């Protein structure tokens, strides 16, 4: 189990890095989310709302089934805290690990390892890990070429000089977290763990203690010592701080392995021994009843998301009045065209509703090299008779996309 847990933790960090590098997901502060190199605006209501509705349902079922398993198996904070503990134990001794649940006097450096080389190795590795971790958030806000320019100290339009100072602050915070705080966050500060805690049921995955073999346990507290959240795994409750990491199970199994028998602890689903399920069909403390209520909402979210994907527009067209002095006759309009995909595009513009000789366009085509916005100026020439004119602006991209936007142009008397 320990090797599987280590693999999932490392895999989670690798996936966290690969997601933005492969263009699967990124955040563009000027527009919204970027998924598969396509901008998803908040105006893409069906995609945004449908996704979060479906995701929320999946999270509810996941937390109701597996409990706080995210914290124990894939959480980056837990991963790097465990890595720092192992590194400290190897370089300075097992008693050198800072345990915020113990008295300060219990932390003691091994006399045989209290050497400057060990301290230097510990500092360099923790600082290197902090520098790597601090890069990860930037991957979600900057394009790949900007990240490479940042790492190689090259200029890039998306980078500013203050970014290096911000990065230095992040490195300091992360290094302090890894060096000193570690699992204290998991025990007392993590809000996400409390969020998962709210969805636990009697059927949620939990640590089961074989009390019938209690005489084999004796005064051994090895499982409690290995617990990263400082609880007694032999006395877990439906609502407790357990993160289902399985550290206690591995510890107990390692002691009983020599005797050829399984340990007294195991991960189990269903109500704890001695506790019965409720017969009330409306009882949402059972996984099955909760899933029945969540399933229709999940189906609605998937339906909205599917419709949003099918109806997704890679471009956006709007027309609005240009800025003028108060009281002046409106003669100019701005045609705004947005390319929501990170690829070259060309959009042609036509105007109908007034004679061709009564208007002018500064450009009849907007060319893009990547995701961007372009403004075209539409000028209505003087000479139109008094009245209201319905003017339609047509836009057509080279890949076949079409859209229209209608405005009402009023010509005053005289």
Beta strands, then each sheet from edge to edge (+ up, - down):
strand 1: 26-28
strand 2: 32-35
strand 3: 38-40
strand 4: 206-209
strand 5: 265-268
strand 6: 315-321
strand 7: 332-339
strand 8: 345-352
strand 9: 359-361
strand 10: 365-368
strand 11: 372-380
strand 12: 387-397
strand 13: 402-411
sheet 1: 1+ 2- 3+
sheet 2: 4+ 5-
sheet 3: 6+ 7- 11+ 9-
sheet 4: 10+ 8- 12+ 13-
end
